[in-house]
Each structure stands twice: as structure tokens, then as C-alpha cells.
Amino acid sequence: MKRLPLKLTVLAACLALAFVSFNCKDTLTDTPSNTFNRKAMLENVADNIIIPSFAELQTKVNALNSAVSAFVQVPNETTLQSARAAWEEAYLSWQYANGFNFGPAQTSIGTLFQRAGVFPVNASQIENFIASRTFNNDLSRDTRGFNAIEYLLYDAVSVSEVLGKFSNQNRRDYLLTITAELKSTVDAVVSGWQSYRAEFVANVGTDIGSSTSILFNEFVMNFESIKNFKLGVPLGRRPGQTQPEPARVEAFYSGKSIRFMREHLKAVEELYYGIGRNGVDGVGFVEYLRSVPSGNELIAQTEAQLAVVKQRMNALPVDARLSELIVTNFAQVDALHTELQRHTRFFKSEMASLLSLSITFSSGDGD
């Protein structure tokens, strides 16, 4: 075989290398997941969803703190009903803020959820704290926060019974203490986001520890908390349970579980679409999915299943007590749980796979 002159051989090699490099570069830059503007998504989530959600929560919690103070000073039916109304408004706002347990919401003594949203409460321990007045520096996660406040405001059959219990100064002081603590906790998170916001939107990678990864994991966990804890535990569907436990629903004492659960699902849906608290539709996970191969197909599948979930959710009477509905119409509530279970793979497995994001938590149920 006749050999090419050395100069031609080198030139051919260089051209081949340049061709390969050019094609590789094109492949890399044209990959949708690499061209998607994650910073724009993080900015929208921070500025239009997270920060406004915490600001709204702060306003509602401040109003709750004032209403509780007025009730404790003059315990009567009017001030009690005002405190209950303020609690309900604050807890509705909580449904939009409870899925962002990172950054300022993560402290050395627990996340914001652990300090404010744990349910069911430990009623016997609350009563022990009140009786012994040892609650100033020893508040367990299930004896504080929104649901402990709810217990104190609603824990009797009649208004007169609740008012009778608040003749006890220790009880009044305990309610004041946990409400003030809730206020200071929320205030600290709101303040922390003023500086954390820049760090959050600048961390545009997809590795574990990046803002996108953290946000995605919180998003999935927040969705799963509806399935696993607001429904799964009361229905007796969690590992280790042998029967339903209706008293373990969220907001057991007020009986407003279904209303809060609907609002919670709406909050999850709005984050998925990137819809702000002002109703403006910005950049969210949907836009991220549209930038990757097969993303549009997953969006269609997700929306179809989400419609089924919402249909099942809306079939539950909003004014019914979920704890009673589990007893009287178990199949209806269980059907919602089943559809949430079916939906999990779209938010969790399929999204994680298409967006190349790692799930860094375990729900403990094999999903």
C-alpha cells in the first residue's frame, strides 16, 4: 500500500479530530438539559413562590400571635373564636410554606416543619407540661407548633369546656409560649431568606447539594407527605400498621383535615408549574421537563394522573371530618390514597430519571 506523505497524514488527522470535536460540542450544547436556564427557574421559585409564601405565613402567624394574646388576656367566646379563625388562616398559609425545609428553614435543632408542623400531637405530654410547668426549655416536636396550638384551642366538645380549661394560668402561659415560639421561628426563616436568596439562585448545578437537587427532593417529599402521613397513617397503610388509626389525621381536633389537604395539594401543583403566590405562571419544573427528551410525554402522563387525584380529592366533602370519614366510608378515602400512590412514580421516579436528579431521601414504603 502506498503511504501518504507525512504532512498529508498529519493534516488528515487534524481534520478528523476537529470534525469529532465539533460534533461532540454540538451534541453537548444542543442537549436540552444543558441549555435549560435553571437560574431562571430558581429565581422564579425564590422570588415568586418561596419568599412570598414565607412572607404570607409570617403575616398570618403574627395575626395568630396577637389573637392568642387577646384570648389569653380575656378568655371568652368572642376571643376564642377570633383565635381559632386566626389559627385556621395561618395554617392554610402553612400548606404553602411547609415544603421548603432547607436553607434558613434548616437549623441545628430541626427543620421548620419539625418545629412547627408535626402531627399528631402528644396530648398527654402537653398536659404534663402544663401541670408541671416545665415547658419553657423542654418542648418536644409533637408538643409545639401549629397542631399543639390547635389542640389547646379545640380540644373539647364545647366552647364552654375549652374556656373552662383556660381558667388555668399554666394553660394560658403554655399557649402563649408555643405561639410566641412559632412566631419567632417563622420570623427567623423570613429574615434568613434575605441573604440566602442569592446563594440559592446562584447554585445552578444538578449535583447533590445543588439548589435544583434540594428543591426537587423537597418537592417530592412534600407531595409524599400527603400520601404517607395525611392519609397513609390514618388509613393504616404504612409499614407496621395493622389497622386504621383515624385519630392520627392532620388537624384532628378542628376537623378541618380535608380543607388543609386540598390546599396542600394545590401548593404542590403550583410549585410543579412554577405558579407564584400572586398567580403568575413562571418557570417551574414543567419548563424543565419540556427541555429534555420525552419530557412532554411525561408531562401529559403526569397531568392525566393528577386530574384523577384531584377528582378523588374533591370527592371528599370539604366540611367532613376526615377521621370520621375513614370510619364511615373507608373505601372513598382509600381510593384517594391509591391514586396518590399511582401518581408517585411520575413526580419521583420518572422526573428524577429524565432530569438526572438523585433522590436523597427514603420514604420507607418502597416507592
Secondary structure as GFF3:
##gff-version 3
##sequence-region A 1 367
A	DSSP	alpha_helix	6	30	.	.	.	ID=ss1
A	DSSP	alpha_helix	32	35	.	.	.	ID=ss2
A	DSSP	alpha_helix	38	44	.	.	.	ID=ss3
A	DSSP	pi_helix	45	50	.	.	.	ID=ss4
A	DSSP	alpha_helix	51	73	.	.	.	ID=ss5
A	DSSP	alpha_helix	77	97	.	.	.	ID=ss6
A	DSSP	three_ten_helix	103	105	.	.	.	ID=ss7
A	DSSP	beta_strand	106	107	.	.	.	ID=ss8
A	DSSP	beta_strand	110	111	.	.	.	ID=ss9
A	DSSP	alpha_helix	112	116	.	.	.	ID=ss10
A	DSSP	alpha_helix	123	132	.	.	.	ID=ss11
A	DSSP	three_ten_helix	141	143	.	.	.	ID=ss12
A	DSSP	alpha_helix	145	154	.	.	.	ID=ss13
A	DSSP	alpha_helix	159	165	.	.	.	ID=ss14
A	DSSP	alpha_helix	169	202	.	.	.	ID=ss15
A	DSSP	alpha_helix	211	225	.	.	.	ID=ss16
A	DSSP	pi_helix	226	232	.	.	.	ID=ss17
A	DSSP	alpha_helix	233	235	.	.	.	ID=ss18
A	DSSP	three_ten_helix	246	248	.	.	.	ID=ss19
A	DSSP	alpha_helix	257	273	.	.	.	ID=ss20
A	DSSP	alpha_helix	285	290	.	.	.	ID=ss21
A	DSSP	alpha_helix	295	314	.	.	.	ID=ss22
A	DSSP	alpha_helix	322	328	.	.	.	ID=ss23
A	DSSP	alpha_helix	330	345	.	.	.	ID=ss24
A	DSSP	pi_helix	346	350	.	.	.	ID=ss25
A	DSSP	alpha_helix	351	355	.	.	.	ID=ss26
###
